[in-house]
Amino acid sequence: MWICPACQSPLLLTERTYKCDAGHTYDMAKEGYVNLLLAQHKNSKEPGDNKQMVNARRSFLEQGHYQPLASKMAELLATYLASNSSVSTEPNASASLFDAGCGEGYYLKRILTTLNAESSSIKVVGAGLDISKVAVQKAAKKYPESAFCVASSFAIPVPDASQQGVLQVFAPSSEQEVLRILADKGLWLQVNPAPEHLAELKACVYAAPAEHKAPPAVPDGFELAHEETLTFSFDLATPEMRMNLLMMTPYYWSTSVENTQRIKELLTQVSAHFSLRLLRKIG
């Protein structure tokens, strides 16, 4: 399913090496992913989330704090994929779902599990990328049923019009790249923080916390299929849980030692506020 990031030719896997017709080669790592991030797409020596942030996020997510979000995402995709005329209804048909910024694979795994449990006629197959090598290593090792690569979401190494759905959860992306890889009437599910997301945490970090910005206008080539916000609260029963939440957010880098200790001791309940937007590629 991958294309060469250097020349955009299809990559074929022979033993544990991907190769294109132009002779570019990329070895599969022992965890099962492939690194397709070219040097010019790096903004640092080790781009993306570091090991500490990835480990904190995996621990936080696997405790189920954001399960309502994963369930809502799966519900929306199940509804709209079922009515999507670009998805074949032939026996043994499959639909492709790509996570552009997959992190350690939590959302993709839970969405695929839900979709494939509810659909007997269409199998949904998943793949994802992240610019963080540490995150992709963890995703590929734990979820070998999906394909993963290290790459930039501004140069997605998959063929044109090859995906029925794209996920974007708290990740930057290129509108042009998403448009390119989606089939006609394909779906782009965007999840971003809504204005009051993690308000209690932000109040511990900033004297005057700013609200998250509203989503931008619907980009050219897409139409708005669905939009909603999701709000729920969750408990953080232990200091470890509180630190995991802080460490998986950008706030960690701007939090003083004093405020970090305050969060660790006192932040027992937090509100989540998400903006979900489902865009459809205009056929």
N, C-alpha and C positions, 0 to 999 in steps of 0.2 A: 504493500500500500504506500510505501514511502517513495518520494522522488529525491533526486540528487540536489542538495542545496546549492551546488556550484553551477550545474547546467540544466537542472529541472527535468532531466531524463529519468525514466523509471529505474528504481533500484531493485535488483534481483538478489536474493539471498542464496549463497552457496556455502554449505556448512555453516560457518559463523561469521561470514563476511558479506556485506552488501556491496554490490558493484554495479555501475552504470555502463552504458555502451562507450562512453568517453574514457573509461578506465579509472574513474574516481572510486575509491574504496573506503568503506567504513566498517570497522569491526564491531560485532555485537559484544557487549559487556557480559560478564558472567551472570549478572542479575537478569539479563534478557532484553535490555534496552539497547538503543544505538544512539551515539552522539552525533548529531547532524548540525551542531552549532558552529558555524564558520567564525574565524577570528574577527572578521569585520563586523559581526553581529554581537560581539561582546562589548559591554561597557566597563568591564573590570576583569581582573584575572579570574575570579570565581563569581560570576554574576548570579543574581537571584538570592533567595533566602538561604541563610547559612544553616549549618547542622543544628545549632541550638534552636533556631526559630522553627525549623521543620519538625524536630522532635517534640517541641512544645505544642505545636498545632496538632500533630498526630495524637498525642496523649489527650488533648482537650476534645478533639472531635470524636475520638473513640469512646469517650465517656458519655456521648449522646447529647451534648448540650445543643448542638445545631441539627439534631435529627428532624425537628419540624421543618427546617428549611429544605433538607434533602427530600423529605416526603412531598413537600409542595412542588418542588422542581420536577420530581418524577410524575406527580399527578398532572401537571401542565403538559409535559411532553407526551404522556400517555394519551391525553385527550386530543392534542393537536396532531400528533403523528398518525393517529387512527383515522383522522379525516384528511390526511395529506395525500393528494392524488399522485405525488411523485414516489410514494412508497408502494412497491409491488405487493399485490395480495396473492400472488401465485404461491403454490405449496413450496415450502422450504425457502421462501424469500427472506431477505435480510435488509435491515436498514443500518446505516453507519452513523455513529454518534461520536463527535470529536470534541475533546476537552482542551481548549486553547488556554492553558495555564492551570494544569491539572494538579499541581502540588504533589502531595503524597498519594493521590488517587481516591480519596474518601468519597467525594460526591459522585464521581463517575461510577464507582463500584456500586454504590447504593441505588443509583438511578437504574443502572443496567439490571440489577437484581430485581427491582420492582417491575420494570418494563417486561422482562422476560418471564416473570412469574405470571403476569396478567395476560400475556399474548401467546396464544398457541399457534398462530398462523405466521407471525412475523418475528424473526429473531433479530434483536438489536445487538450489534457488535460495537465495541468501543475501542478508542485509541486516544492518546493524549500526548501533549508536550508540555514541558516547562523549561525555563531558562536555567533553573537551579538543578545542577547535577545531583546534589544530595537528595532532593525531593524525588526526582525521577528514579534514582536507585531504589528508594523505598517503595515507590509505586509499583515498579516492575517486579520487585522481589515478592511483594505480598499479593499482587493481583496479576498473575501470569496469563490469565485468560484474555487480557487486553494488551495492546501494543503501545509501547511508550518510547519517546525519544527526547533527547535534550535538543532544544531548538528555540528560536525566537518566534513569538506570536506575530511578529511583523514580517516573517518569512516562513510561512507554514509549509513544511515539506510533504504535502499530499497533493494529488492531482486535482485539476479543475473539476468542478461540479461532481465531486465524489462523495459528498456527505449529505445525509438527510437532516442532520442536526449538529449544531455547534453549541457548546457550553462556554460561558465566560463568567467565572465566579471571582469577583474581586481582583481581576487581572487586566492589565492593559492589553489592547488589541488593535489591529488594523482593520478598519471597515472594509477596505479594498480586498484584503486577504480573505476575510470571512465571506465576502460576496463571491470571490473567485472559487472557493472550495465548496460552497453550497450548491446543491442541485436546485433547479427551478422549484420554487415553493418550499425550499428547505427552511428550517427553523433555526433562529439564533436566540438562545435563552441567555439573557444578561442578568446577573445578580450583583447589585452594588449596595453599599450602605445607605440607608435612608437617613433623614435629618437627625433622628434621636438614637441612632445606633450606638450602643455601649455608652450611653450618656453618663452613667454612674462612674465608669472607668475614666472617661475624659475629665469628669469633674475632679478626680483625684490627681490628674496630671497638669491641667491648665487652670489658671485663675478665671479665665473667660473662654470656655471651650466654644469653638466654632461649629456650626452645623455642617453636615455633609451637603455637598452640592446636589441639585436636582439633575436627573439624567439629561444628556444633550438631546437635541432634536433627532428625529428618526433620520438616519442617513439615506442618501440616494440609493435606489435599488431595492429598498425594503419598504414594507408596510407594517404598521402596528397591528399585531394579532391579539395581544392581551397585555394588560398592565395592572399590577396590584402591589400593595405593600403588605408585608407580613410582620407581625409584632408578637413577641412572646418574652417571657422572663425565665431565667434559669438560676439555680442556686449554685454557689461555689462553696462547698462545705469544708474544704481544707485549704491551708496556705499554698500547697502545691498546685491545686486547681487554679487559684488566683494568679499565681506566677505564670502558669502555662498560658492563661489568657493574655496577660500583659506581654509576655515574650513573643507571642505570635503576631502581635500588632506593631505597627510603626511607632506607636507611643513609647515603646520600651526604650528607644534611643534618646528620648527627650525627657525621661522621668528621672527626677532627682533621687538620691539614695533615701532621703526622708520620705518622699512620696511613695517610693517602691515599698518601703516598710509599712507605710499606712495601708496600701493596697493589700499587702500580704496578710495584715492583721484584721482589717475591717471590711473589705469588699465581699460581702456574703451573697448579694443578689444583684443581677445585672439584667438590663433590658436589651433585647435584640430587636432591631428595626431594619428590615431589608426592603429594597426596591427590586421587584422582579418585572422584567419586560421581555415579552416574546415577540420577536420580529420575524416576518416571513419574506423570503426573497421573492421579488416580483418576477413571475414567469414570463 
